[in-house]
Amino acid sequence: MGRYTGPACKLCRREMTKLFLKGDRCKTASCSFERRSFPPGDHGLRPKKLTNYGMQLREKQKVKRLYGLLEKQFRNTFFMASSMRGVTGEMLLQLLERRLDNVVYRMGLASSRDAARQMVAHGQIRVNGRKYDIPSYFVKINDEISLSPKMQENPLVMESLESAEKNQAAPYWLSMDFKKQKAQVLSYPKREDIEYEIQDHLIVELYSK
């Protein structure tokens, strides 16, 4: 399974926005973006005016990095969205939200999508009682997502769940039972449910060329 292994904080600085790639660290003063909120590189402090193509590319890169996908994975997800009924940009965001690793993150079982992806890949997640180790699996309505018995007493998971319950972090389309450490998919997420500022029309324009 291919994945990005470089410095995560550099990605946030490159996209000039917090992508919360390092979990709770991103919410503290230790966050690199808080201390150096300009693009990386020798010319990071110089203002740069983007062309239309540049804005489209940056938006695509931002969303791709937010959800932790490589280029081929993201492109395949886009073309899958373009074949679905509905607005392509909205269908793209819906598919990204329905990925199993993202759902595990949304449930509060992990502090970052990268940690959630690792949990899935290591076989620590159950879907309808069966082990699923494919992070790109798209959950369906009525699917029940839960932890393996081995992970239910894990201190990091319990700490993450406690924080999620306190902040009521689980989205409405997931019915979350924090005590039983499981959730059921009630519906598919809608465009207005995405908590990030994403200009999905720029991504559609980029891939439509």
Summary of the structure (lengths in Angstrom):
residues: 209
radius of gyration: 17.5
end to end distance: 29.0
largest distance: 53.1
contacts: 576
relative contact order: 0.14
helix: 47%
strand: 9%
